[in-house]
């Protein structure tokens, strides 16, 4: 169960004003964007699958400040927040959720397949665990090319029982690939508690089978996430290979929009909300006079407008043309799909 945090204890600041401001603003954008996406899904503006990141924002924001702009990112299908934090236009992400031609993948991917080469976000993958060997390949490519870049590979707690994950862990250690493997453990995978689906409940220990440095991390605390990822990144850049981090986090919403959430109680959800990552960083900001209440409110208004503008952009964007189905499939632009 979650541990309650006291609001009476003054939180000490350990980082710069710029870092705390980024954490608050980026996590708030993720939260408000996802809340709006949930509303739009209910209005059938967004269709298909839709997996919201509400509650897990620190897992993305804390990692972003610990890494470099040339590092690569890959994750599963709960993938709206990572590109938003990296700087992808919220309008392009929203348009992709709508299936519009102006989306990040031109309306062809939808919610589960957000990509943005400009910020080195390599998806957005719908097959459980499939991104893990791909993340290994991306990291190995960086080593092969002689760069100091790495790949951070996020997965859910449900993915760790996939065989390909363990194959990737073994090869990553064998090759000393610069990869940070992150388990975003929100406790329930698609709706089954970890203790009901895994003999090993402490998922941070799984990497030890491969002699991989492995650590549990408070995924509700953006500072803890930043520190753990920074240490793992330093290890990777020195040539010491991969690290496994288990971010112990929590999603306030269901696995997807169709999840009735009968596997947990409302009381449990509310208990975790007492450790909300956005409220934690906001408290640190105000306790240490990093920003004023007025400056916080200005950020709130800025984020609200960003989300409103994203919805407007998606609403006004055109649908893909039918012929677009034949584009971006092969490198050869005139590939003969139909042979005479």
N, C-alpha and C positions, 0 to 999 in steps of 0.2 A: 504493500500500500504506500501511497505517497506520504511524505513527511511534510507537515505544515510548517510554513516559514512565518516568522514573526514580523509584522509590519512596524514594530516598535524599535527594532534594532537598526541603527544607522548603517547603511551599506557604504563601504569604502570604495573609492574609485582607484583603479590601477592603470587605467589607460587614458589616452588623450581625449580632448573634447571632440575632435573629428571622429574618432572611433566610436565613442558613445552615441554621438549624433547619428552616425551611419547605422549603428545597430538599431536604434529606436525607429528611425525613419524607414529603413528597409524592412524590418519585421512588421511594422504597421502597414506598409504597402502590401506585403504578402497577405496579412490578415484581412484587410479591407477588400483586396482583390478577390480573395477566396470567398469571403462572405457574399460579395456581389455575384460571383459565379454560381454559388449555391442558389441564390434567389432567381437568377436567370435560368438555371436548370429547371427550377420549379415552374417557370413560365414557358418552358419548352423552347427557349431561345438557344439553349445549348442542349445537344442531344448525345446519345451514346453513353459511354462510360465517363465518369467524372469523379476524381479522387482528390479531396481537399486536404490542405496542409495545415489547417487551423490547429494551433497548439504546438506544432513542431518547428516553428519559425527559427528558433535559435540554432537548430541543426544546420541550416543553410547559412544564416548571417554570420555566425561565429566562425565557420570554416572559411568563408570568403575573405575575411580580414586577415586570416592566417596564411593565405596563399598568395601567389603572384599572378599577374594578368595573363601570362603565357601558359599557366597550368591548365590541364584539361579536366572537364567535368562530365560524368555520366551517372545516370540514375535510372530508377524504374519508372512506373507510370504515375506516381504522385509527384508530378514534375513541373507544376506551374511556378512554384516559389523560387527555385534555384536560378532560373534565368532572370527573373525579376530582380533578384538581389545582385546578379552579375551585371545588370544594366540593360537588358533587353527591353525594348519599348513595350510598355504594358498594352498599348493598343494592338500591337502585332500578336501578343499572346492571347488577348481577348478575341481578336479576329480569328485566330486558329481554333479557339473553343467553339466559335460560331460556325466554323467550316468555310470561312470566307477566303477569297483569293489573296487578300493582303496579310494573311496569317504567316506565322513563322515558317510553316511548311506549305504555304499556298493553299491552305484549307484541306490538304490531303491527309494530315495526320490526326488532327483533333486533339483532345485533351491529353491523351497518353503519349503523344509523339511530338513534343515541343523540341525544336532544334534551333540553335543560333551559332553559326560558325564565327561570327564577329566577336563573341565573348567566350569562345571555346567550349560551348555547351553542346555535348554530343548526344543529347537525348536523355530521357524520354523513350523507354522501351517497355513493350507490353507483355513480353514473355517473362514469367517470374524467374529471376536469377540469370537470365541470358546476358544482361549487361555486365556481369562480373567477369567472365572470360574476355569480353570485349574491352573492359577497363584494363585488364592485364595486358592485352595486346597494345592498347594505346600507350600505357606506361613503358612497355618493352620497346616500342618504336622510338620513344624519346631517348631511352638509353642507347639504342642502336645508332641513333643520329648524333649522339654525343652532346645532347642538351642537358641543362640542369632542371628541366621542367619535369613535372610529375602528373599523374592522373589520380584524382580522387573519385572513388567509385562507391556510390550509395546503394544500399539495398534494404529491403524490409526484413523484419525478423522471420517472416514466413519463407524467405528465400534461402535461408541457411541450411535447409534440409535438401536442397537441390544438389545433385552429384556434380554438376558443372562448377558449382561454387568451390567445392573441395579440390577439384582438379586445378582450378585457377589458383587457389591458395598454395598448392604444392609447387606449381610451376613458378609462381611469383617468388617464392623463397629460393627455389633452385636457381633462377636467373637473377636474383636480387633486383627485381624490377621496382622502379620508383612509383609505387602505388600505395595509396591510403585507402584501405577497405573500411567502409563505414556501415555498420548495421544500425539503421534507424528503428530501434526496438520500441514500438508503441504498444507492445504487450499482447496484441490480438491478431496479428496477421490479417487475414480476411474475416476473422470472426471467431477464431479458436485461440484460447489462451496458450501461451508458450508452454506452460507446465502440462498441458493436455496433448501437446504435439511433439515435444522434444524431451528426450531423456536428460539432456544437459540444459538446465534452466539458466545458468550463468553463461550467456552467449559469448561473453568476452573471452572465455577460456578456449573456444573452438580453435583459434589460431595457434594455440600452444602445441597442438598435434603436429604442426609443421615447423615448430621452433620460431614462430612468428611473434614478435613483440605484440602483446594484446592487452588492452586496457578498457575498463568500464568508465563511462563519462556521464556526468549529469547533463542530459540533453535538454533540460528545461532552463539551463543557465548558459547564456551566450558567452560569458567569460570562460567558463570551464571548457566549452567546445573550442573556443579560439586557442586556448593554451594547449589542449590535447592535439589539435591539428597542427599547430606550430611545431611542436616537438616531433611529431611524425614526419612533417615536411623536412625538417632539418636532417632527420635520419635518412630519408630517401635521397636528398640532394648530396649527402656525403657518400652515397653508394652502398649504404647498409641495408637497402631493400625495403620491403613493405611493412606496414603496421596495420593491425586490426583494431578498430575502435568501436565499442558498442555504445551508441548514444541512447541512453535510457530516457525515452521521451513519452509523449502521450498525444493521441489525436482526440480532439473534442467531438469531432463528427464521426460518422460511420466510415467503414472501409471505403465505400463508394456511396453515391447518392441513394442507392436502392437498399442500403443496409438498415434493417430494423433495430439493430444494436441490442438484442435481447440477451446477450452474453455478459452484460455488465449493468450496474445500477447507476441511477442518476446521482446518488450520493458519491460514488467513486469518481465520476466525472467532475463534480463540483469540488471534490477534495484536491484533484490535480490542478484545477483552475486557481487554487490558492497559491500555486507556484508558477503562475503564468509568466512566460519569458519576457513578454513586453512590459508587464507591470513591474517585474524585477528590475529591468534596466531603467525604466522610468524613475523608479524609486532611487536608484543609485545616482541618476542625473540630478534629481531634485535635492537629495540629501547633501550632495557635494557642490551645489550651486553651479553645475556645469551648464545648464540652461535654465532660463526662467519659465514660469508657468505660461507667460505670453509667447515665448519662443516655442514651447511645446505645442501650444494651440495653433501657432502658425504652421507647424509641421503637419498637424492633424488636418488643417484646411487644405494644405498643399496635396496631401495624399488623397483626400476626398475628391479633389478636382482631377487628379491623375486617373482615378478609377472612373469617374464620370466621363472624362474625355476618352478613355479606353472603350467604354461601352458605346459612346457616340460614334467613334471611329469604326467599331465592329458593325454597328447597325447600318451605317452608311456605305460600307464597303461592298463591292460586287461579289456575287457568287462565282466560283470557278467556271470556266467554259468547259463543255464536254470534251473538247479536244485536249484539254490540259491533262487528262488521264494518261495520255501517251507521252507527256513530257517528263523530263527528270527521271527517266527509268534507265536508259542506257546513255553512256557517254556519246555514242554515235547519234547525233541529233536526227538523222534521217533513217534510223533503224526501221527495216521493213516489218512492221508488226503483222501485216497481212501479205502473204506470199501469193503471187499470181500463179 
